[in-house]
Amino acid sequence: MDAVSKQRNVLAECYGLLGQLPVDVADVGGVLERLNGCSFAVQFVSSRDADVLLVRLIKALPCVDDGLVSGLCLLVSNICTKQQVTLEDKTLHTLLEYLLRCLRLCSPWVLPAAVDACGALVYANMARLEPLWEQLLASGGALETLLRPDEPDGKLRLAALRTLGAMTVKGEPPLPDWCTARMLDLLLDCLTDTHCPDPSVPVEALMTSALKSLQKVFSTKWGVRSDQLGRLLGVLKHLSFHGFPGQKSVRCPSLVPSPLCLHLPVPQIAEQFRPVTPKKRRRRHRKAQGDEGDTPQDVESSGKTSWKGASSSDSEFSDSESGQLARQRHQQSSVRRHVYLALRALVKAVDCREMFSYWLHFLPDIPVTLGAPQTQTILLTILRDPNPQVRTVALELLTDIMSHYKPFLGLASHSGVQRTAFRTLSETVAAIIGEVHRCLHLALIAETCPAQTVQLLKCLAAVVSGSPYHRLQAGLLTRLVGDVAALLDHRDLQVQVGSLTVLGAVVGMVPVSRAEVEASLHPQQLLATCASKLLVSDEALRISSTVVRVEALQLLTLLFQGSLLDLRESADKVVAVVRLCLLDAHLAIQLHAIKLLGAFSRELSTSLAATSCTEEAQSLLKLGLDLWLTCALEGSLQRCLQDDSLPVLQAEACSCLASVGSQVWDALPEDRRLVCITLVLALAKDGVDTVVRNAAIRCLGNLCAYASLREDLLFLMDVGDVVLEALGEPSLRMKASWTLSNLTEMLADLRKQGSRTEVPATFLSSLGTAALCLQKDKNHAQANAVRSLGCLLQFFTRDHLGREDIGMLVVKSVDSLIQGLRAGLMKVRWNACYSLGSMLANEDIVAGTNVRPVLDALLGSLVSCSNLKVRIQAATALCAPQTRAAYGSEWATVWRGLLAALEAADQPVDYRELQHQNQLRDQLCLSICHLLALAEAQDISEIESASRDYEGRIFNAFKKALSKEVIRESLKRAHDNLARESDDPCCSKTTRVLLASLLNGDLTELQSQMHSLQVK
């Protein structure tokens, strides 16, 4: 019989004894002894057995029998923590009430076991114990009594602290605020009054246990009350230097938020100016050295058996005087370490604006001196703490601060003046960032441990990605780059990876701090260093340095994305790197080599489009051809596209092919182009991995724009078939809608260029129907659908409109676009305005369509839309018709609507919208001039009347816009047209005086003349 069966037989026998009435107390003792003698490492107790067994035991046991109660507590702890059982609510309540009575009646030596049993019951069960919350946590309750400072039994206080920590488990239903606040008060009382009468339990053990419980409370993401936050941070700052050599721990009763942050704004960082942060990499988990307890995540990851946490072991220290001193230092450093772990958990639990106002107490804005006195801050711990584990956790906290509060770091601005009595928040933040740089510089120089150096580099990467160097003291980035560059050839590979990561973060700052990055980096030297790490001939060395080579490829990709490398100077090295890495056996190397090829191709395409020098263009084109023909299209890229076992590689190869650029693509041999098109079309069909299909569909959307494929009707129809098939699948809908809009835009371009390519009407009808179905979506696919409809309306000719299906499509499309003007997504509204403008510019459609609803809808958006970009596009669309006949009887309505919009354009706006407000005013002036340039004789009376009504608005708008040449030219055309159309000069005197005076710039005379006209 195996051990499990034997223990189940023992359980059955005990179960039978307890079922006999009356139950002898001696029998109960025997039952407890036999059950506690079982091995709980194996599962032999079911939830039902545990419920009945424990309830029968407490009914048979008096609370005053210390020995039996101790055995029962041990059994409860073993069953609840080591057996996979779930007790019923009634059983939980009965057991906990019994144990709470035992705490009041039993002898002191039994109490620690009883408290441990309580902890085992409450772990992950607090939500089910609501009736007993008051007895546990209220003033005068069990835990407050056990945690009082004069409690002589230190082990009992430790057990109570463990029980308090067991009440909060990540993932469980949250407790009410009063419960959590009460727990926090109890823990802070323990940390504030650290007196312990029991010499067998060090004060540091109580502190560490309380700090662990704090971490568990914060891990539930409970928001600390403002009135508790100051006291909490004061206690933690006081304990962060507990036992710190050469430092006296200064008690901080309560911290107050910095007055500089009372009205702290929430900075908005535009997407195009966000620094590119390197992607985080999974690293091997390293087991922490020493026995200093759990991290905040340990409890959740280790199951029920770890609810007590790990206690510090002192067995490694001898009993000699030096051993006792080492033990004490170990315990003190454990306190400091758990303080920083608690602060890390607090960062994620408290609102960032409220918490940022307190961080100024933890980070200095003056230099950290080497001699006394020293400001006690996180930076001092990083530089001077003798325990490497404490320094590591302090670095992790600093990394969290720099990452979590990155938007507030953007407030920094170095004024350049010497320190004064008052410092603004921007200057203070700039000084703090400067001190962080100085501290990390000193730490990097002094550190010899590779693991510590890696953590320093990780922190530096977070600091770099959040620092606005263009507004900071000059030289910070240059010194930082010099420190990191010296570690590129470090013997430890992880240090090399960290160095490359930091340099990648520096390159990622290009959008906002290009001048500082270019001054501190030497891109060509960096390229040479990365190439030397990638072009390693020794196979064994290449395999061992895979992580370094991946990081080097990522850094090269960022350098090209930031336009920091000269294409012609770097081409040879890039070609060699890409060719070798595409043949590498490691998937990550191939993947990032393809990304590097794509980044280089995008930069090359941008340079080709920007250059006007024929010789330079030919040189760049030859460079692009060499790159693609010798590196990618000799077989490597085709092999990646055809390898169905590596969908990630297939998707990246499609994305890379989409970046080749029109000019390079058109210059490639036809057979290579046909192979690529065939492979991508195949990957976009049904039956392929979703990620790969999305990438292939996006690639086809880019290829549509290339000149050699734009007039290839068969290719366009193949793309259309792929898109129509993909639109039916939700996971492909977004990319397919974008490709559909690109495809229809190419068709519209064919119409603009006067191409004679005949596109089948059935194909056009299918595209339009698909776009109409997409228009019902409530996301960015709707914006793509609106754009597609506008392009189709621009493409249709008189011959198309003769077909019934196309005619119905036009009517439905116009109605759909009008509805799009009322969409919730502003991009949809903007696209709807643009598309309606395209429709109004198509004379064939306007001739057979009632444009009144279109013009009314555009005028409504022009006056009432809250988004100024949409209003600008609406004003542009209203001047799309190129003939007076296109407006019909609505000309006067549009004329007065534009003048009324001038008044709406002058309403106060946010300062960030001032630029758009000026653009709106300019566009309104252009639209007004456009209508006047098309006006005919019958419109003169309406022009006269409206000009007098809106004289002041017209004057103010044109006064601000006349500095632009395009508006002066439009104004001249309007003036000349009115002069031709007016038979009687007196009839148009008001308007002609207005236009002539504006055109001549004589605004003072204009005011006087307009006043005299009104008097007459």
URFEN-V190024 format. One record per backbone hydrogen bond with DSSP energy under -1.0 kcal/mol. CO is the residue of the C=O (numbers start at 1). NH is the residue of the N-H. E is the energy in kcal/mol with one decimal. If there is no record, write none. Layout:
CO;NH;E
CO;NH;E
This chain:
2;6;-2.0
3;7;-2.3
4;8;-2.1
5;9;-2.1
6;10;-2.2
7;11;-2.3
8;12;-2.2
9;13;-2.5
10;14;-2.5
11;15;-2.3
12;16;-2.1
13;17;-2.2
14;18;-2.2
17;20;-1.1
24;28;-1.8
25;29;-2.0
26;30;-2.0
27;31;-2.5
28;32;-2.5
29;33;-2.3
30;34;-2.6
31;35;-2.6
32;36;-2.6
35;38;-1.4
46;50;-2.4
47;51;-2.2
48;52;-2.1
49;53;-2.8
50;54;-2.2
51;55;-1.7
52;56;-2.3
53;57;-2.0
54;58;-2.2
55;59;-1.5
56;60;-1.3
62;65;-1.3
64;66;-1.2
65;69;-2.5
66;70;-2.4
67;71;-1.9
68;72;-2.5
69;73;-2.6
70;74;-2.0
71;75;-2.1
72;76;-2.7
73;77;-2.3
74;78;-2.3
75;79;-2.7
76;80;-2.5
77;81;-1.9
78;82;-2.3
79;83;-1.1
83;85;-2.1
88;92;-2.6
89;93;-2.6
90;94;-2.5
91;95;-2.8
92;96;-2.5
93;97;-2.5
94;98;-2.1
95;99;-2.5
96;100;-2.3
97;101;-1.8
98;102;-2.1
99;103;-1.8
101;105;-1.4
102;106;-2.9
107;110;-1.5
110;114;-1.9
111;115;-2.8
112;116;-2.3
113;117;-2.1
114;118;-2.0
115;119;-2.4
116;120;-2.1
117;121;-1.7
118;122;-2.4
119;123;-1.5
122;125;-2.3
125;128;-1.4
126;129;-1.3
129;132;-2.0
130;133;-1.6
132;136;-1.7
133;137;-2.9
134;138;-1.8
135;142;-2.7
136;143;-1.6
138;141;-2.6
141;145;-2.0
142;146;-2.1
143;147;-1.9
148;151;-1.9
153;157;-1.5
154;158;-2.2
155;159;-2.3
156;160;-2.3
157;161;-2.3
158;162;-2.2
159;163;-2.2
160;164;-2.3
161;165;-2.1
162;166;-1.7
165;168;-1.1
169;172;-1.9
176;180;-2.0
177;181;-3.0
178;182;-2.0
179;183;-2.4
180;184;-2.4
181;185;-2.2
182;186;-2.2
183;187;-2.3
184;188;-2.5
185;189;-2.3
186;190;-1.8
187;191;-2.1
188;192;-2.1
189;193;-2.5
198;201;-1.2
202;206;-1.2
203;207;-2.3
204;208;-2.9
205;209;-2.2
206;210;-2.4
207;211;-2.6
208;212;-2.3
209;213;-2.0
210;214;-2.1
211;215;-2.2
212;216;-1.8
213;217;-2.1
214;218;-2.5
215;219;-1.9
218;221;-2.1
225;228;-1.1
225;229;-1.8
228;232;-2.7
229;233;-2.7
230;234;-2.0
230;255;-2.2
231;235;-2.3
232;236;-2.3
233;237;-2.6
234;238;-2.0
235;239;-2.2
236;240;-1.3
239;242;-1.8
241;244;-1.7
244;247;-2.1
258;261;-1.9
259;262;-1.2
261;264;-1.3
270;273;-1.3
271;274;-1.3
295;298;-1.8
297;301;-1.5
298;302;-1.2
303;306;-1.3
304;307;-1.5
306;309;-1.2
314;317;-1.7
320;324;-2.7
321;325;-2.0
322;326;-2.3
323;327;-2.4
324;328;-2.4
325;329;-2.4
326;330;-2.3
327;331;-2.4
328;332;-2.5
329;333;-2.6
330;334;-1.7
331;335;-1.7
332;336;-2.1
333;337;-2.6
334;338;-2.3
335;339;-1.7
336;340;-1.7
337;341;-1.8
338;342;-2.2
339;343;-2.2
340;344;-2.0
341;345;-2.0
342;346;-2.1
343;347;-1.8
346;350;-1.4
351;355;-2.6
352;356;-2.3
355;358;-1.6
355;359;-1.1
357;258;-2.4
358;361;-2.2
359;362;-1.4
359;363;-1.5
362;378;-2.4
375;377;-1.1
377;381;-1.4
378;382;-2.2
379;383;-1.9
380;384;-3.0
381;385;-1.9
387;391;-1.9
388;392;-2.3
389;393;-2.2
390;394;-2.5
391;395;-2.3
392;396;-2.2
393;397;-2.3
394;398;-2.4
395;399;-2.4
396;400;-2.3
397;401;-2.5
398;402;-2.5
399;403;-1.9
400;404;-3.4
401;405;-2.2
405;409;-1.3
406;410;-1.0
408;411;-1.6
409;412;-1.8
424;428;-2.3
425;429;-2.8
426;413;-1.7
426;430;-2.0
427;431;-2.3
428;432;-2.4
429;433;-2.5
430;434;-2.1
431;435;-2.2
432;436;-2.5
433;437;-2.2
434;438;-2.1
435;439;-2.8
436;440;-2.5
437;441;-2.1
438;442;-2.2
439;443;-2.7
440;444;-2.4
441;445;-1.7
442;446;-2.1
443;447;-2.1
449;453;-2.3
450;454;-2.4
451;455;-1.7
452;456;-2.3
453;457;-2.4
454;458;-2.2
455;459;-2.2
456;460;-2.5
457;461;-2.2
458;462;-1.6
459;463;-2.3
460;464;-2.8
461;465;-2.1
467;469;-1.5
468;471;-2.3
469;472;-1.1
471;414;-3.6
473;476;-1.2
475;479;-2.1
476;480;-2.0
477;481;-2.7
478;482;-2.0
479;483;-2.3
480;484;-2.4
481;485;-2.9
482;486;-1.3
484;487;-1.8
485;488;-1.4
487;490;-1.7
492;496;-1.6
493;497;-2.3
494;498;-2.5
495;499;-2.4
496;500;-2.3
497;501;-2.1
498;502;-2.2
499;503;-2.3
500;504;-2.0
501;505;-2.0
502;506;-2.1
503;507;-2.3
504;508;-1.9
506;509;-1.4
507;510;-1.7
508;276;-2.0
509;513;-2.8
513;517;-2.3
514;518;-2.8
515;519;-1.9
516;520;-1.6
517;521;-2.6
522;526;-2.4
523;527;-2.7
524;528;-2.2
525;529;-2.4
526;530;-2.6
527;531;-2.7
528;532;-2.1
529;533;-1.4
530;534;-1.5
531;535;-2.9
538;542;-2.1
539;543;-2.2
540;544;-2.1
541;545;-1.5
543;546;-1.2
545;549;-2.3
546;550;-2.5
547;551;-1.9
548;552;-2.4
549;553;-2.3
550;554;-2.0
551;555;-2.3
552;556;-2.3
553;557;-2.2
554;558;-2.2
555;559;-2.2
556;560;-1.8
557;561;-2.2
558;562;-2.1
559;564;-2.4
560;563;-1.2
566;570;-1.8
570;574;-2.3
571;575;-2.9
572;576;-2.1
573;577;-2.6
574;578;-3.0
575;579;-2.4
576;580;-2.1
577;581;-2.7
578;582;-2.2
581;584;-1.2
586;590;-1.9
587;591;-2.7
588;592;-2.3
589;593;-1.9
590;594;-2.0
591;595;-1.7
592;596;-2.1
593;597;-2.3
594;598;-2.2
595;599;-2.4
596;600;-2.6
597;601;-2.2
598;602;-2.3
599;603;-2.1
600;604;-2.3
601;605;-2.6
602;606;-2.2
603;607;-2.2
604;608;-2.3
605;609;-2.0
606;610;-1.5
607;611;-1.7
613;617;-2.4
614;618;-2.4
615;619;-2.0
616;620;-2.5
617;621;-2.5
618;622;-2.3
619;623;-2.0
620;624;-2.4
621;625;-2.4
622;626;-2.5
623;627;-2.3
624;628;-2.4
625;629;-2.8
626;630;-2.2
627;631;-1.7
628;633;-3.4
632;635;-1.2
632;637;-2.6
635;639;-2.0
636;640;-1.9
637;641;-2.4
638;642;-1.5
642;644;-1.3
643;646;-1.5
646;650;-2.0
647;651;-2.6
648;652;-2.1
649;653;-2.2
650;654;-2.0
651;655;-2.1
652;656;-2.4
653;657;-2.3
654;658;-1.6
656;659;-1.5
657;660;-1.2
661;665;-2.4
662;666;-2.6
663;667;-1.1
665;668;-1.2
669;673;-1.8
670;674;-2.5
671;675;-1.9
672;676;-2.1
673;677;-2.7
674;678;-2.5
675;679;-2.4
676;680;-2.6
677;681;-2.6
678;682;-1.8
679;683;-2.0
680;684;-1.2
682;685;-1.0
689;693;-2.7
690;694;-2.5
691;695;-2.0
692;696;-2.7
693;697;-2.8
694;698;-2.2
695;699;-2.2
696;700;-2.2
697;701;-1.8
698;702;-1.6
699;703;-2.5
700;704;-1.7
702;705;-1.3
703;706;-1.6
706;709;-1.2
706;710;-1.5
711;713;-1.4
712;716;-2.3
713;717;-2.5
714;718;-2.1
715;719;-2.6
716;720;-2.4
717;721;-2.4
718;722;-2.2
719;723;-2.6
720;724;-2.6
721;725;-1.8
722;726;-2.2
723;727;-2.1
726;729;-2.0
729;732;-1.6
732;736;-2.5
733;737;-2.2
734;738;-1.9
735;739;-2.3
736;740;-2.3
737;741;-2.0
738;742;-2.0
739;743;-2.6
740;744;-2.5
741;745;-1.8
742;746;-1.9
743;747;-1.6
744;748;-2.2
745;749;-2.1
746;750;-1.8
747;751;-1.6
748;752;-2.0
749;753;-2.3
750;755;-2.5
751;754;-1.0
760;764;-1.8
761;765;-2.7
762;766;-2.0
763;767;-2.1
764;768;-2.5
765;769;-2.4
766;770;-2.2
767;771;-2.2
768;772;-2.2
769;773;-1.9
770;774;-2.0
771;775;-1.6
773;776;-1.1
774;777;-2.4
779;782;-1.4
780;784;-1.8
781;785;-2.2
782;786;-2.4
783;787;-2.0
784;788;-2.3
785;789;-2.3
786;790;-2.0
787;791;-2.0
788;792;-2.2
789;793;-2.4
790;794;-1.6
791;795;-1.3
792;796;-2.0
797;801;-2.2
800;803;-1.9
803;807;-2.3
804;808;-2.4
805;809;-1.9
806;810;-2.4
807;811;-1.9
808;812;-2.5
809;813;-2.5
810;814;-2.5
811;815;-2.1
812;816;-2.4
813;817;-2.5
814;818;-2.1
815;819;-2.0
816;820;-1.8
819;822;-1.8
820;823;-1.5
825;829;-1.6
826;830;-2.7
827;831;-2.4
828;832;-2.3
829;833;-2.4
830;834;-2.4
831;835;-2.7
832;836;-2.5
833;837;-2.0
834;838;-1.9
835;839;-2.2
836;840;-2.4
837;841;-1.5
839;842;-1.2
842;846;-2.3
843;847;-2.1
846;849;-1.1
851;855;-2.7
852;856;-2.6
853;857;-2.2
854;858;-2.3
855;859;-2.4
856;860;-2.1
857;861;-2.0
858;862;-2.2
859;863;-1.5
860;864;-2.5
861;865;-1.5
867;871;-1.6
868;872;-2.4
869;873;-2.1
870;874;-2.2
871;875;-2.3
872;876;-2.0
873;877;-2.5
874;878;-1.8
877;880;-1.7
884;887;-1.1
887;890;-2.0
888;891;-1.1
890;894;-2.4
891;895;-2.4
892;896;-2.5
893;897;-2.2
894;898;-2.4
895;899;-1.7
896;900;-2.4
897;901;-1.8
900;904;-1.4
901;905;-2.1
904;907;-1.3
910;913;-2.3
911;914;-1.1
913;917;-2.3
914;918;-2.1
915;919;-1.9
916;920;-2.4
917;921;-2.1
918;922;-2.3
919;923;-2.5
920;924;-2.3
921;925;-2.1
922;926;-2.2
923;927;-2.6
924;928;-2.5
925;929;-2.3
926;930;-2.2
927;931;-2.2
928;932;-2.2
929;933;-2.1
936;939;-1.9
937;940;-1.5
939;943;-2.2
940;944;-2.7
941;945;-2.4
942;946;-2.4
943;947;-2.4
944;948;-1.8
945;949;-1.8
946;950;-2.2
950;954;-2.6
951;955;-2.4
952;956;-2.5
953;957;-2.5
954;958;-2.5
955;959;-1.8
956;960;-1.2
957;961;-1.1
958;962;-1.9
961;964;-1.8
964;968;-1.6
965;969;-2.4
966;970;-1.9
967;971;-2.4
968;972;-1.9
969;973;-2.1
970;974;-2.2
971;975;-2.3
972;976;-2.7
973;977;-2.1
974;978;-2.2
975;979;-2.0
976;980;-1.6
977;981;-2.5
978;982;-1.6
984;987;-1.2
986;989;-1.3
988;992;-2.8
989;993;-2.7
990;994;-2.1
991;995;-2.9
992;996;-2.8
993;997;-2.4
994;998;-2.1
995;999;-2.6
996;1000;-2.2
997;1002;-1.3
1001;1003;-1.6
1002;1006;-1.5
1003;1007;-1.8
1004;1008;-1.6
1005;1009;-2.6
1006;1010;-2.8
1007;1011;-1.9
1008;1012;-2.1
1009;1013;-2.2
1010;1014;-1.8
1011;1015;-1.9
1012;1016;-2.3
